[in-house]
Amino acid sequence: MKSIFACMAAAGLTVAGSALAADMPELAKKMNCTACHAMDKKRLGPSFQEVANKYKGDAAAAGKLQTKISKGGSGSWGTMPMPANDAAGTKQAEIKELVAFILGLAR
């Protein structure tokens, strides 16, 4: 009986972990953000959750993040530079959507 309960608990945790991975918006995958960022843990760059928490309550956060995603840069989270994702300015609507998603994670 205990082993059945343990198996059910493990399966539940697996499903919960899969749900977190599924929460990553398709746009982040399309823009290759997932190469350096995860939802809730640091990779090469900070997690989306860390970014949201850092900028919580900052009225200028959306603009700052749009610029960072568009133009890239370094120094905000360490020495690893973030590549520019929209140097020509053609993806601004997608970047705004992604920034809104990230900022919506703030706790």
N, C-alpha and C positions, 0 to 999 in steps of 0.2 A: 504494500500500500504506500509506504514512504517513497519507494522508488518511482511509482507512478506519479505521485505528487511532485517529486523532484524533476521528472521529465516534463511534466506540464508547466512547471515554473520556468525551466530552461527554454522551452518552446515559446512561452510568453515573452521572455526577455529577447529572444531572437526576433520575434515579430515587432517588438517595440523598437529595437535597433534598426530594423528595416524601415519602419515608419519614419524614423528620423532621417534616414538617408533619402527616403522618398520626398521629404519636405524640401529638399534642395530644389529650387525652381529650375525648370528646363532652361531658362534664360542664362542662369549661371553656368550650366553645362555647355550651352551653345557658345558662350563667350569665353570658355575655357577657364573660368574662375576656379573650378574644382581642382585644377592642377596644383594650386597653392593654398586654397582655402577649403575648410570643412564647416559644417553647421555649428558644431559645439566643441571642437578641439583644434589646437594650434597645429598647423602643418608648416610649410615654408612661410606662410603668412598667417596672420591672426584668424581665428574663427569668425564667422559672421556674428556669432553671439558676442564675442569680445568687442568687436567693432560697435555693435549696437549699444552695448553697455557703456563704452567709452564716450559715445556721443549723446547719450540719453540726456534730454533737457537742453541740448545745445541748439538754439534756433537756427544757427548757420550750418548745422551738420550736413544737411542735404547738399548744399552747394559745395562744401568742402569735399565730400565724398564723390560727387559727380566729377569734380576737377581731378581728384586723385585717380579715379578709374579712367577717365578720359586721357589724361596726360601722363599718368604714371608718376614715379618718383621714389624717393627713399627717405629714411630717417624717422618716419612716424612709428614704426614697429620694429626697428632693428636695421641691420645693414643690407638685407636683401632688397634690391630695388623691385618695385612693381612696374611691369611694362605698361606702356601706353596701350589703351584699348580702343581709342577713337580719335586718333590724331587728326583725321580729316573732318571730324564733327558730324559724321553721318549716322551715328548710333545713339544720339542723345536721348531719344524717347525710350530706348531699351535700357540705357544707363539709369535714367530717372526711375524706371520701373524697378530695377534691381536695387537701387538705393532705398526706395520706399519699402521694399521687402526687408532689407537688412535693418533699417531703422525700426521697423515694426516688431523686431525681435527683442527690443530693449526690455529689461526687467527692472 
